[in-house]
Amino acid sequence: MAAPTEKKPFLLEFEKPLAELQQRIDQIRELAEESSVDVSGKIEQLETKYVQLRDEIFSSLTPSQRLQLARHPRRPSTLDYIQAICDEWIELHGDRRGKDDPALIGGVGKLAGIPVVLLGHQKGRDTKDNVARNFGMAAPGGYRKAMRLMDHANRFGMPIITFIDTPGAWAGLEAEELGQGEAIAYNLREMFRLEVPIICTVIGEGGSGGALGIGVGDRLMMFEHAVYYVASPEACASILWKDAKKAAQAAEVLKITAKDLKGLGILDQILPEPLGGAHADSVRAAEVLKNAIVKNIQELQLLEPTKLKSLRYDKFRQMGVFSE
């Protein structure tokens, strides 16, 4: 029986020079082994060049390139992070109104010994899985399930951890018939009354109201190459210039990157990613995320519930305030 063929890595356009250089290093190493020629100096030189090129590429990414990284099919998902950072984890299902949305998952777990409720958008790994998960676009039942779990957390004094990774809420006819706008608006209002710490992290793509439906928190964190926007660059370009091909230009003006949002006072903390993005070293990315969440929980648990709610309210009231 033939050996299974290894899956080709998914390469973004700006990653191709790195892949070509790595291929060249591998070829030289193979030839050296076959001919017993010492080419360690040449390989060392090329490996140094590889590191320099990688540093150069990832230190000067454009907003459009960061968007590509945020959408990378191998980027760690909500379930990947939950399974990596939790001591224990039990997924819970259903909104108690007859729906269970696989695009928005949640449950209870223990994080560094702390009982917590975790929830977030869940994209698929391949086409079949993405169709089943509706590409991470939650329906009203997903947001109602999330609110049910957050009420559970509030009742038992458990911090809430949310992971945001969606191109937006599902915009289908059925979603509108089932009350998509009402479900998201209800979550926005109700999250302000919860008396437990809420920590939200944009792990990939934070799209519009679909992200905000689980995005009202005491702390908002973003991974370095994640994006957060009111409308996708493609949609923005179609509206402003009637041309979706101008998405790269729209990504610049929308200010969708973690650095931009930190400067605007919307973001509390940027989480550094391994070189090459979170998918290049998911274990390291999960470690960074876990440490940040635990630290924030410990700080927020020192506050009285009334103080916590007051600070959360003030945080969002200050967004968008400017002086001429």
Phi and psi restraints in degrees (value plus and minus 20) as a CYANA .aco file:
   2 ALA   PHI     -88.1   -48.1
   2 ALA   PSI     123.8   163.8
   3 ALA   PHI     -89.0   -49.0
   3 ALA   PSI     123.4   163.4
   4 PRO   PHI     -84.2   -44.2
   4 PRO   PSI     117.2   157.2
   5 THR   PHI     -95.2   -55.2
   5 THR   PSI     120.0   160.0
   6 GLU   PHI     -93.6   -53.6
   6 GLU   PSI     118.2   158.2
   7 LYS   PHI     -87.6   -47.6
   7 LYS   PSI     113.4   153.4
   8 LYS   PHI     -90.5   -50.5
   8 LYS   PSI     117.7   157.7
   9 PRO   PHI     -86.2   -46.2
   9 PRO   PSI     126.4   166.4
  10 PHE   PHI    -102.1   -62.1
  10 PHE   PSI      99.9   139.9
  11 LEU   PHI    -132.9   -92.9
  11 LEU   PSI     112.6   152.6
  12 LEU   PHI    -101.5   -61.5
  12 LEU   PSI     138.7   178.7
  13 GLU   PHI     -75.5   -35.5
  13 GLU   PSI     -63.3   -23.3
  14 PHE   PHI     -96.8   -56.8
  14 PHE   PSI     -28.9    11.1
  15 GLU   PHI    -109.7   -69.7
  15 GLU   PSI     -32.3     7.7
  16 LYS   PHI     -81.6   -41.6
  16 LYS   PSI     -60.3   -20.3
  17 PRO   PHI     -79.1   -39.1
  17 PRO   PSI     -54.6   -14.6
  18 LEU   PHI     -87.0   -47.0
  18 LEU   PSI     -62.6   -22.6
  19 ALA   PHI     -84.7   -44.7
  19 ALA   PSI     -59.6   -19.6
  20 GLU   PHI     -85.2   -45.2
  20 GLU   PSI     -60.5   -20.5
  21 LEU   PHI     -87.9   -47.9
  21 LEU   PSI     -59.8   -19.8
  22 GLN   PHI     -84.4   -44.4
  22 GLN   PSI     -58.7   -18.7
  23 GLN   PHI     -82.9   -42.9
  23 GLN   PSI     -59.5   -19.5
  24 ARG   PHI     -85.0   -45.0
  24 ARG   PSI     -61.7   -21.7
  25 ILE   PHI     -81.9   -41.9
  25 ILE   PSI     -64.2   -24.2
  26 ASP   PHI     -83.5   -43.5
  26 ASP   PSI     -60.0   -20.0
  27 GLN   PHI     -84.7   -44.7
  27 GLN   PSI     -63.5   -23.5
  28 ILE   PHI     -84.2   -44.2
  28 ILE   PSI     -59.8   -19.8
  29 ARG   PHI     -84.3   -44.3
  29 ARG   PSI     -61.2   -21.2
  30 GLU   PHI     -84.2   -44.2
  30 GLU   PSI     -65.9   -25.9
  31 LEU   PHI     -82.8   -42.8
  31 LEU   PSI     -58.4   -18.4
  32 ALA   PHI     -84.9   -44.9
  32 ALA   PSI     -58.5   -18.5
  33 GLU   PHI     -87.7   -47.7
  33 GLU   PSI     -57.2   -17.2
  34 GLU   PHI     -90.5   -50.5
  34 GLU   PSI     -58.2   -18.2
  35 SER   PHI    -120.5   -80.5
  35 SER   PSI     -20.3    19.7
  36 SER   PHI      36.5    76.5
  36 SER   PSI      15.9    55.9
  37 VAL   PHI    -120.0   -80.0
  37 VAL   PSI     117.6   157.6
  38 ASP   PHI    -102.7   -62.7
  38 ASP   PSI      88.8   128.8
  39 VAL   PHI    -142.5  -102.5
  39 VAL   PSI       7.1    47.1
  40 SER   PHI     -79.0   -39.0
  40 SER   PSI     -54.9   -14.9
  41 GLY   PHI     -84.5   -44.5
  41 GLY   PSI     -63.8   -23.8
  42 LYS   PHI     -85.1   -45.1
  42 LYS   PSI     -63.5   -23.5
  43 ILE   PHI     -83.6   -43.6
  43 ILE   PSI     -63.0   -23.0
  44 GLU   PHI     -80.7   -40.7
  44 GLU   PSI     -60.4   -20.4
  45 GLN   PHI     -83.4   -43.4
  45 GLN   PSI     -64.1   -24.1
  46 LEU   PHI     -88.8   -48.8
  46 LEU   PSI     -56.7   -16.7
  47 GLU   PHI     -86.3   -46.3
  47 GLU   PSI     -57.1   -17.1
  48 THR   PHI     -83.9   -43.9
  48 THR   PSI     -61.6   -21.6
  49 LYS   PHI     -83.3   -43.3
  49 LYS   PSI     -58.2   -18.2
  50 TYR   PHI     -82.0   -42.0
  50 TYR   PSI     -66.9   -26.9
  51 VAL   PHI     -82.5   -42.5
  51 VAL   PSI     -63.1   -23.1
  52 GLN   PHI     -83.5   -43.5
  52 GLN   PSI     -63.0   -23.0
  53 LEU   PHI     -85.4   -45.4
  53 LEU   PSI     -62.5   -22.5
  54 ARG   PHI     -82.0   -42.0
  54 ARG   PSI     -63.6   -23.6
  55 ASP   PHI     -82.7   -42.7
  55 ASP   PSI     -60.9   -20.9
  56 GLU   PHI     -85.1   -45.1
  56 GLU   PSI     -64.2   -24.2
  57 ILE   PHI     -85.7   -45.7
  57 ILE   PSI     -68.4   -28.4
  58 PHE   PHI    -102.2   -62.2
  58 PHE   PSI     -28.1    11.9
  59 SER   PHI    -112.3   -72.3
  59 SER   PSI     -26.3    13.7
  60 SER   PHI    -154.2  -114.2
  60 SER   PSI      18.4    58.4
  61 LEU   PHI     -90.3   -50.3
  61 LEU   PSI     120.3   160.3
  62 THR   PHI    -101.8   -61.8
  62 THR   PSI     142.8   182.8
  63 PRO   PHI     -74.6   -34.6
  63 PRO   PSI     -57.1   -17.1
  64 SER   PHI     -85.2   -45.2
  64 SER   PSI     -59.1   -19.1
  65 GLN   PHI     -90.0   -50.0
  65 GLN   PSI     -56.1   -16.1
  66 ARG   PHI     -85.3   -45.3
  66 ARG   PSI     -56.4   -16.4
  67 LEU   PHI     -81.9   -41.9
  67 LEU   PSI     -60.2   -20.2
  68 GLN   PHI     -83.1   -43.1
  68 GLN   PSI     -59.2   -19.2
  69 LEU   PHI     -86.8   -46.8
  69 LEU   PSI     -60.1   -20.1
  70 ALA   PHI     -82.5   -42.5
  70 ALA   PSI     -50.2   -10.2
  71 ARG   PHI    -116.5   -76.5
  71 ARG   PSI     -14.4    25.6
  72 HIS   PHI     -77.0   -37.0
  72 HIS   PSI     109.4   149.4
  73 PRO   PHI     -82.8   -42.8
  73 PRO   PSI     -40.2    -0.2
  74 ARG   PHI    -117.2   -77.2
  74 ARG   PSI     -17.0    23.0
  75 ARG   PHI     -85.1   -45.1
  75 ARG   PSI     118.0   158.0
  76 PRO   PHI     -77.5   -37.5
  76 PRO   PSI     119.6   159.6
  77 SER   PHI    -120.5   -80.5
  77 SER   PSI     159.0   199.0
  78 THR   PHI     -75.4   -35.4
  78 THR   PSI     -69.0   -29.0
  79 LEU   PHI     -84.0   -44.0
  79 LEU   PSI     -56.0   -16.0
  80 ASP   PHI     -80.1   -40.1
  80 ASP   PSI     -67.2   -27.2
  81 TYR   PHI     -88.4   -48.4
  81 TYR   PSI     -63.1   -23.1
  82 ILE   PHI     -79.1   -39.1
  82 ILE   PSI     -65.7   -25.7
  83 GLN   PHI     -88.1   -48.1
  83 GLN   PSI     -48.0    -8.0
  84 ALA   PHI    -101.0   -61.0
  84 ALA   PSI     -53.1   -13.1
  85 ILE   PHI    -121.9   -81.9
  85 ILE   PSI     -35.6     4.4
  86 CYS   PHI    -112.0   -72.0
  86 CYS   PSI     122.4   162.4
  87 ASP   PHI     -94.1   -54.1
  87 ASP   PSI     -59.3   -19.3
  88 GLU   PHI    -159.9  -119.9
  88 GLU   PSI     133.1   173.1
  89 TRP   PHI    -178.2  -138.2
  89 TRP   PSI     107.5   147.5
  90 ILE   PHI    -147.8  -107.8
  90 ILE   PSI      97.9   137.9
  91 GLU   PHI     -97.6   -57.6
  91 GLU   PSI     118.1   158.1
  92 LEU   PHI    -133.6   -93.6
  92 LEU   PSI     129.1   169.1
  93 HIS   PHI    -145.0  -105.0
  93 HIS   PSI     136.4   176.4
  94 GLY   PHI      67.7   107.7
  94 GLY   PSI     125.4   165.4
  95 ASP   PHI    -118.6   -78.6
  95 ASP   PSI     -15.8    24.2
  96 ARG   PHI      44.1    84.1
  96 ARG   PSI       0.0    40.0
  97 ARG   PHI    -149.3  -109.3
  97 ARG   PSI      -0.5    39.5
  98 GLY   PHI      77.6   117.6
  98 GLY   PSI     -14.3    25.7
  99 LYS   PHI    -146.8  -106.8
  99 LYS   PSI     127.1   167.1
 100 ASP   PHI    -157.4  -117.4
 100 ASP   PSI      88.8   128.8
 101 ASP   PHI    -111.7   -71.7
 101 ASP   PSI      95.5   135.5
 102 PRO   PHI     -92.7   -52.7
 102 PRO   PSI     -29.6    10.4
 103 ALA   PHI    -100.8   -60.8
 103 ALA   PSI     -33.4     6.6
 104 LEU   PHI    -156.8  -116.8
 104 LEU   PSI      90.9   130.9
 105 ILE   PHI    -130.4   -90.4
 105 ILE   PSI     140.9   180.9
 106 GLY   PHI    -188.3  -148.3
 106 GLY   PSI     149.1   189.1
 107 GLY   PHI     155.5   195.5
 107 GLY   PSI    -188.1  -148.1
 108 VAL   PHI    -131.5   -91.5
 108 VAL   PSI     131.3   171.3
 109 GLY   PHI    -181.9  -141.9
 109 GLY   PSI    -199.0  -159.0
 110 LYS   PHI    -142.8  -102.8
 110 LYS   PSI     110.5   150.5
 111 LEU   PHI    -142.9  -102.9
 111 LEU   PSI      92.5   132.5
 112 ALA   PHI      33.0    73.0
 112 ALA   PSI      18.1    58.1
 113 GLY   PHI      63.1   103.1
 113 GLY   PSI     -21.8    18.2
 114 ILE   PHI    -117.0   -77.0
 114 ILE   PSI     103.1   143.1
 115 PRO   PHI     -87.0   -47.0
 115 PRO   PSI     107.9   147.9
 116 VAL   PHI    -159.9  -119.9
 116 VAL   PSI     142.3   182.3
 117 VAL   PHI    -128.1   -88.1
 117 VAL   PSI     108.9   148.9
 118 LEU   PHI    -140.4  -100.4
 118 LEU   PSI     119.2   159.2
 119 LEU   PHI    -174.1  -134.1
 119 LEU   PSI     138.2   178.2
 120 GLY   PHI     158.6   198.6
 120 GLY   PSI     148.3   188.3
 121 HIS   PHI     -91.1   -51.1
 121 HIS   PSI     125.5   165.5
 122 GLN   PHI    -149.2  -109.2
 122 GLN   PSI      91.9   131.9
 123 LYS   PHI    -107.7   -67.7
 123 LYS   PSI     148.6   188.6
 124 GLY   PHI    -114.1   -74.1
 124 GLY   PSI     147.2   187.2
 125 ARG   PHI    -112.0   -72.0
 125 ARG   PSI     -47.7    -7.7
 126 ASP   PHI    -158.8  -118.8
 126 ASP   PSI    -197.4  -157.4
 127 THR   PHI     -79.9   -39.9
 127 THR   PSI     -65.7   -25.7
 128 LYS   PHI     -81.9   -41.9
 128 LYS   PSI     -65.8   -25.8
 129 ASP   PHI     -86.7   -46.7
 129 ASP   PSI     -59.1   -19.1
 130 ASN   PHI     -84.2   -44.2
 130 ASN   PSI     -58.8   -18.8
 131 VAL   PHI     -83.7   -43.7
 131 VAL   PSI     -62.7   -22.7
 132 ALA   PHI     -83.7   -43.7
 132 ALA   PSI     -55.9   -15.9
 133 ARG   PHI    -112.5   -72.5
 133 ARG   PSI     -16.6    23.4
 134 ASN   PHI      33.4    73.4
 134 ASN   PSI      17.0    57.0
 135 PHE   PHI      37.2    77.2
 135 PHE   PSI       9.0    49.0
 136 GLY   PHI      57.1    97.1
 136 GLY   PSI      -8.0    32.0
 137 MET   PHI    -116.3   -76.3
 137 MET   PSI      86.4   126.4
 138 ALA   PHI     -95.6   -55.6
 138 ALA   PSI     127.6   167.6
 139 ALA   PHI    -114.4   -74.4
 139 ALA   PSI     152.4   192.4
 140 PRO   PHI     -72.6   -32.6
 140 PRO   PSI     -58.5   -18.5
 141 GLY   PHI     -80.1   -40.1
 141 GLY   PSI     -51.6   -11.6
 142 GLY   PHI     -86.7   -46.7
 142 GLY   PSI     -64.2   -24.2
 143 TYR   PHI     -90.6   -50.6
 143 TYR   PSI     -52.0   -12.0
 144 ARG   PHI     -92.1   -52.1
 144 ARG   PSI     -56.5   -16.5
 145 LYS   PHI     -82.5   -42.5
 145 LYS   PSI     -63.8   -23.8
 146 ALA   PHI     -79.3   -39.3
 146 ALA   PSI     -63.2   -23.2
 147 MET   PHI     -87.2   -47.2
 147 MET   PSI     -57.2   -17.2
 148 ARG   PHI     -80.2   -40.2
 148 ARG   PSI     -63.5   -23.5
 149 LEU   PHI     -88.5   -48.5
 149 LEU   PSI     -56.7   -16.7
 150 MET   PHI     -88.8   -48.8
 150 MET   PSI     -55.4   -15.4
 151 ASP   PHI     -83.4   -43.4
 151 ASP   PSI     -59.6   -19.6
 152 HIS   PHI     -80.5   -40.5
 152 HIS   PSI     -65.4   -25.4
 153 ALA   PHI     -81.3   -41.3
 153 ALA   PSI     -63.0   -23.0
 154 ASN   PHI     -84.2   -44.2
 154 ASN   PSI     -59.5   -19.5
 155 ARG   PHI     -84.3   -44.3
 155 ARG   PSI     -57.1   -17.1
 156 PHE   PHI    -125.5   -85.5
 156 PHE   PSI      -8.7    31.3
 157 GLY   PHI      48.0    88.0
 157 GLY   PSI      15.8    55.8
 158 MET   PHI    -124.5   -84.5
 158 MET   PSI     109.1   149.1
 159 PRO   PHI     -77.0   -37.0
 159 PRO   PSI     129.7   169.7
 160 ILE   PHI    -128.6   -88.6
 160 ILE   PSI     108.6   148.6
 161 ILE   PHI    -137.3   -97.3
 161 ILE   PSI     102.6   142.6
 162 THR   PHI    -138.6   -98.6
 162 THR   PSI     124.7   164.7
 163 PHE   PHI    -139.4   -99.4
 163 PHE   PSI      99.7   139.7
 164 ILE   PHI    -120.7   -80.7
 164 ILE   PSI     103.3   143.3
 165 ASP   PHI    -181.2  -141.2
 165 ASP   PSI      61.6   101.6
 166 THR   PHI    -171.0  -131.0
 166 THR   PSI     123.9   163.9
 167 PRO   PHI     -94.1   -54.1
 167 PRO   PSI     -30.5     9.5
 168 GLY   PHI     127.4   167.4
 168 GLY   PSI     145.6   185.6
 169 ALA   PHI     -86.2   -46.2
 169 ALA   PSI     133.0   173.0
 170 TRP   PHI     -81.5   -41.5
 170 TRP   PSI     107.8   147.8
 171 ALA   PHI    -125.6   -85.6
 171 ALA   PSI       1.6    41.6
 172 GLY   PHI     -93.6   -53.6
 172 GLY   PSI     143.8   183.8
 173 LEU   PHI     -79.5   -39.5
 173 LEU   PSI     -63.3   -23.3
 174 GLU   PHI     -82.1   -42.1
 174 GLU   PSI     -58.4   -18.4
 175 ALA   PHI     -80.9   -40.9
 175 ALA   PSI     -61.7   -21.7
 176 GLU   PHI     -87.6   -47.6
 176 GLU   PSI     -58.7   -18.7
 177 GLU   PHI     -84.4   -44.4
 177 GLU   PSI     -52.1   -12.1
 178 LEU   PHI    -107.6   -67.6
 178 LEU   PSI     -19.7    20.3
 179 GLY   PHI      70.7   110.7
 179 GLY   PSI      29.3    69.3
 180 GLN   PHI     -79.4   -39.4
 180 GLN   PSI     -69.6   -29.6
 181 GLY   PHI     -81.1   -41.1
 181 GLY   PSI     -62.4   -22.4
 182 GLU   PHI     -85.1   -45.1
 182 GLU   PSI     -60.9   -20.9
 183 ALA   PHI     -82.9   -42.9
 183 ALA   PSI     -63.4   -23.4
 184 ILE   PHI     -89.6   -49.6
 184 ILE   PSI     -64.5   -24.5
 185 ALA   PHI     -80.6   -40.6
 185 ALA   PSI     -59.6   -19.6
 186 TYR   PHI     -81.2   -41.2
 186 TYR   PSI     -64.6   -24.6
 187 ASN   PHI     -81.8   -41.8
 187 ASN   PSI     -62.4   -22.4
 188 LEU   PHI     -78.0   -38.0
 188 LEU   PSI     -64.4   -24.4
 189 ARG   PHI     -89.5   -49.5
 189 ARG   PSI     -67.5   -27.5
 190 GLU   PHI     -89.5   -49.5
 190 GLU   PSI     -49.9    -9.9
 191 MET   PHI     -86.1   -46.1
 191 MET   PSI     -42.5    -2.5
 192 PHE   PHI     -94.0   -54.0
 192 PHE   PSI     -41.7    -1.7
 193 ARG   PHI    -112.1   -72.1
 193 ARG   PSI     -31.1     8.9
 194 LEU   PHI     -86.5   -46.5
 194 LEU   PSI     121.2   161.2
 195 GLU   PHI    -123.4   -83.4
 195 GLU   PSI      -5.2    34.8
 196 VAL   PHI    -135.9   -95.9
 196 VAL   PSI     136.3   176.3
 197 PRO   PHI     -79.2   -39.2
 197 PRO   PSI     119.0   159.0
 198 ILE   PHI    -144.3  -104.3
 198 ILE   PSI     101.1   141.1
 199 ILE   PHI    -139.5   -99.5
 199 ILE   PSI     100.6   140.6
 200 CYS   PHI    -131.0   -91.0
 200 CYS   PSI     116.2   156.2
 201 THR   PHI    -150.3  -110.3
 201 THR   PSI     106.3   146.3
 202 VAL   PHI    -104.1   -64.1
 202 VAL   PSI      89.3   129.3
 203 ILE   PHI    -113.5   -73.5
 203 ILE   PSI     -36.7     3.3
 204 GLY   PHI    -169.3  -129.3
 204 GLY   PSI    -113.4   -73.4
 205 GLU   PHI    -134.3   -94.3
 205 GLU   PSI     101.8   141.8
 206 GLY   PHI    -129.7   -89.7
 206 GLY   PSI      78.3   118.3
 207 GLY   PHI    -125.2   -85.2
 207 GLY   PSI      92.6   132.6
 208 SER   PHI      32.1    72.1
 208 SER   PSI    -166.1  -126.1
 209 GLY   PHI     -83.7   -43.7
 209 GLY   PSI     -45.3    -5.3
 210 GLY   PHI     -81.5   -41.5
 210 GLY   PSI     -54.3   -14.3
 211 ALA   PHI     -98.5   -58.5
 211 ALA   PSI     -61.6   -21.6
 212 LEU   PHI     -84.6   -44.6
 212 LEU   PSI     -45.3    -5.3
 213 GLY   PHI     -78.5   -38.5
 213 GLY   PSI     -41.5    -1.5
 214 ILE   PHI    -150.2  -110.2
 214 ILE   PSI       5.8    45.8
 215 GLY   PHI    -133.1   -93.1
 215 GLY   PSI     -10.5    29.5
 216 VAL   PHI    -110.2   -70.2
 216 VAL   PSI      88.7   128.7
 217 GLY   PHI    -165.4  -125.4
 217 GLY   PSI     154.6   194.6
 218 ASP   PHI     -97.6   -57.6
 218 ASP   PSI     -51.0   -11.0
 219 ARG   PHI    -153.9  -113.9
 219 ARG   PSI     113.9   153.9
 220 LEU   PHI    -136.0   -96.0
 220 LEU   PSI     100.1   140.1
 221 MET   PHI    -135.7   -95.7
 221 MET   PSI     136.0   176.0
 222 MET   PHI    -161.1  -121.1
 222 MET   PSI     120.8   160.8
 223 PHE   PHI     -89.0   -49.0
 223 PHE   PSI     132.2   172.2
 224 GLU   PHI     -71.6   -31.6
 224 GLU   PSI     -59.4   -19.4
 225 HIS   PHI    -125.1   -85.1
 225 HIS   PSI      -6.9    33.1
 226 ALA   PHI     -99.0   -59.0
 226 ALA   PSI     145.4   185.4
 227 VAL   PHI    -153.6  -113.6
 227 VAL   PSI     133.7   173.7
 228 TYR   PHI    -163.2  -123.2
 228 TYR   PSI     102.6   142.6
 229 TYR   PHI    -167.3  -127.3
 229 TYR   PSI     138.8   178.8
 230 VAL   PHI    -102.5   -62.5
 230 VAL   PSI     -47.0    -7.0
 231 ALA   PHI    -171.7  -131.7
 231 ALA   PSI     125.1   165.1
 232 SER   PHI     -81.8   -41.8
 232 SER   PSI     129.8   169.8
 233 PRO   PHI     -74.4   -34.4
 233 PRO   PSI     -55.4   -15.4
 234 GLU   PHI     -85.3   -45.3
 234 GLU   PSI     -63.6   -23.6
 235 ALA   PHI     -87.1   -47.1
 235 ALA   PSI     -61.7   -21.7
 236 CYS   PHI     -81.6   -41.6
 236 CYS   PSI     -64.7   -24.7
 237 ALA   PHI     -84.0   -44.0
 237 ALA   PSI     -58.2   -18.2
 238 SER   PHI     -85.3   -45.3
 238 SER   PSI     -56.0   -16.0
 239 ILE   PHI     -96.7   -56.7
 239 ILE   PSI     -67.9   -27.9
 240 LEU   PHI     -97.9   -57.9
 240 LEU   PSI     -62.2   -22.2
 241 TRP   PHI    -137.9   -97.9
 241 TRP   PSI     -15.2    24.8
 242 LYS   PHI      35.3    75.3
 242 LYS   PSI      11.5    51.5
 243 ASP   PHI    -172.5  -132.5
 243 ASP   PSI      84.8   124.8
 244 ALA   PHI     -85.0   -45.0
 244 ALA   PSI     -38.7     1.3
 245 LYS   PHI     -89.0   -49.0
 245 LYS   PSI     -32.4     7.6
 246 LYS   PHI    -111.6   -71.6
 246 LYS   PSI       4.1    44.1
 247 ALA   PHI     -79.9   -39.9
 247 ALA   PSI     -56.8   -16.8
 248 ALA   PHI     -82.7   -42.7
 248 ALA   PSI     -59.4   -19.4
 249 GLN   PHI     -86.5   -46.5
 249 GLN   PSI     -60.8   -20.8
 250 ALA   PHI     -84.6   -44.6
 250 ALA   PSI     -58.4   -18.4
 251 ALA   PHI     -81.1   -41.1
 251 ALA   PSI     -53.0   -13.0
 252 GLU   PHI     -87.0   -47.0
 252 GLU   PSI     -67.9   -27.9
 253 VAL   PHI     -99.6   -59.6
 253 VAL   PSI     -41.5    -1.5
 254 LEU   PHI     -94.1   -54.1
 254 LEU   PSI     -38.7     1.3
 255 LYS   PHI      37.9    77.9
 255 LYS   PSI      43.5    83.5
 256 ILE   PHI    -119.5   -79.5
 256 ILE   PSI     -27.0    13.0
 257 THR   PHI    -105.8   -65.8
 257 THR   PSI     142.7   182.7
 258 ALA   PHI     -80.2   -40.2
 258 ALA   PSI     -60.8   -20.8
 259 LYS   PHI     -83.7   -43.7
 259 LYS   PSI     -63.4   -23.4
 260 ASP   PHI     -82.1   -42.1
 260 ASP   PSI     -65.5   -25.5
 261 LEU   PHI     -91.3   -51.3
 261 LEU   PSI     -50.1   -10.1
 262 LYS   PHI     -86.0   -46.0
 262 LYS   PSI     -61.3   -21.3
 263 GLY   PHI     -86.1   -46.1
 263 GLY   PSI     -49.8    -9.8
 264 LEU   PHI    -104.5   -64.5
 264 LEU   PSI     -22.9    17.1
 265 GLY   PHI      60.8   100.8
 265 GLY   PSI      -7.9    32.1
 266 ILE   PHI    -107.6   -67.6
 266 ILE   PSI     -55.1   -15.1
 267 LEU   PHI    -118.9   -78.9
 267 LEU   PSI     120.5   160.5
 268 ASP   PHI    -112.4   -72.4
 268 ASP   PSI     -54.8   -14.8
 269 GLN   PHI    -173.1  -133.1
 269 GLN   PSI     115.4   155.4
 270 ILE   PHI    -120.2   -80.2
 270 ILE   PSI     107.6   147.6
 271 LEU   PHI    -116.1   -76.1
 271 LEU   PSI     100.4   140.4
 272 PRO   PHI     -86.3   -46.3
 272 PRO   PSI     125.7   165.7
 273 GLU   PHI    -128.7   -88.7
 273 GLU   PSI     134.3   174.3
 274 PRO   PHI     -79.9   -39.9
 274 PRO   PSI     132.9   172.9
 275 LEU   PHI     -78.9   -38.9
 275 LEU   PSI     110.1   150.1
 276 GLY   PHI      79.5   119.5
 276 GLY   PSI     -27.0    13.0
 277 GLY   PHI      81.4   121.4
 277 GLY   PSI     146.4   186.4
 278 ALA   PHI     -79.1   -39.1
 278 ALA   PSI     -51.4   -11.4
 279 HIS   PHI     -91.1   -51.1
 279 HIS   PSI     -38.6     1.4
 280 ALA   PHI     -93.9   -53.9
 280 ALA   PSI     -47.0    -7.0
 281 ASP   PHI    -173.7  -133.7
 281 ASP   PSI      58.9    98.9
 282 SER   PHI     -85.8   -45.8
 282 SER   PSI     -49.0    -9.0
 283 VAL   PHI     -84.8   -44.8
 283 VAL   PSI     -65.0   -25.0
 284 ARG   PHI     -85.9   -45.9
 284 ARG   PSI     -61.3   -21.3
 285 ALA   PHI     -81.1   -41.1
 285 ALA   PSI     -62.3   -22.3
 286 ALA   PHI     -85.1   -45.1
 286 ALA   PSI     -56.6   -16.6
 287 GLU   PHI     -84.6   -44.6
 287 GLU   PSI     -63.2   -23.2
 288 VAL   PHI     -81.7   -41.7
 288 VAL   PSI     -65.0   -25.0
 289 LEU   PHI     -82.9   -42.9
 289 LEU   PSI     -66.9   -26.9
 290 LYS   PHI     -79.9   -39.9
 290 LYS   PSI     -66.7   -26.7
 291 ASN   PHI     -80.5   -40.5
 291 ASN   PSI     -60.8   -20.8
 292 ALA   PHI     -87.8   -47.8
 292 ALA   PSI     -62.1   -22.1
 293 ILE   PHI     -84.2   -44.2
 293 ILE   PSI     -67.4   -27.4
 294 VAL   PHI     -81.2   -41.2
 294 VAL   PSI     -63.7   -23.7
 295 LYS   PHI     -80.8   -40.8
 295 LYS   PSI     -64.0   -24.0
 296 ASN   PHI     -88.7   -48.7
 296 ASN   PSI     -58.0   -18.0
 297 ILE   PHI     -80.2   -40.2
 297 ILE   PSI     -66.7   -26.7
 298 GLN   PHI     -80.8   -40.8
 298 GLN   PSI     -58.2   -18.2
 299 GLU   PHI     -90.5   -50.5
 299 GLU   PSI     -64.2   -24.2
 300 LEU   PHI     -92.0   -52.0
 300 LEU   PSI     -49.2    -9.2
 301 GLN   PHI     -89.5   -49.5
 301 GLN   PSI     -32.9     7.1
 302 LEU   PHI     -98.1   -58.1
 302 LEU   PSI     -35.2     4.8
 303 LEU   PHI    -109.9   -69.9
 303 LEU   PSI     124.3   164.3
 304 GLU   PHI     -88.1   -48.1
 304 GLU   PSI     128.4   168.4
 305 PRO   PHI     -72.5   -32.5
 305 PRO   PSI     -61.8   -21.8
 306 THR   PHI     -85.0   -45.0
 306 THR   PSI     -58.6   -18.6
 307 LYS   PHI     -87.4   -47.4
 307 LYS   PSI     -60.4   -20.4
 308 LEU   PHI     -80.2   -40.2
 308 LEU   PSI     -68.2   -28.2
 309 LYS   PHI     -84.3   -44.3
 309 LYS   PSI     -60.1   -20.1
 310 SER   PHI     -84.0   -44.0
 310 SER   PSI     -64.4   -24.4
 311 LEU   PHI     -86.3   -46.3
 311 LEU   PSI     -57.6   -17.6
 312 ARG   PHI     -83.2   -43.2
 312 ARG   PSI     -64.6   -24.6
 313 TYR   PHI     -82.8   -42.8
 313 TYR   PSI     -67.3   -27.3
 314 ASP   PHI     -82.3   -42.3
 314 ASP   PSI     -57.7   -17.7
 315 LYS   PHI     -77.2   -37.2
 315 LYS   PSI     -66.1   -26.1
 316 PHE   PHI     -98.7   -58.7
 316 PHE   PSI     -48.9    -8.9
 317 ARG   PHI     -86.7   -46.7
 317 ARG   PSI     -48.4    -8.4
 318 GLN   PHI    -101.8   -61.8
 318 GLN   PSI     -34.3     5.7
 319 MET   PHI     -88.3   -48.3
 319 MET   PSI     110.9   150.9
 320 GLY   PHI      68.0   108.0
 320 GLY   PSI     -24.3    15.7
 321 VAL   PHI     -94.7   -54.7
 321 VAL   PSI     113.9   153.9
 322 PHE   PHI    -167.2  -127.2
 322 PHE   PSI     143.3   183.3
 323 SER   PHI    -146.5  -106.5
 323 SER   PSI     123.1   163.1
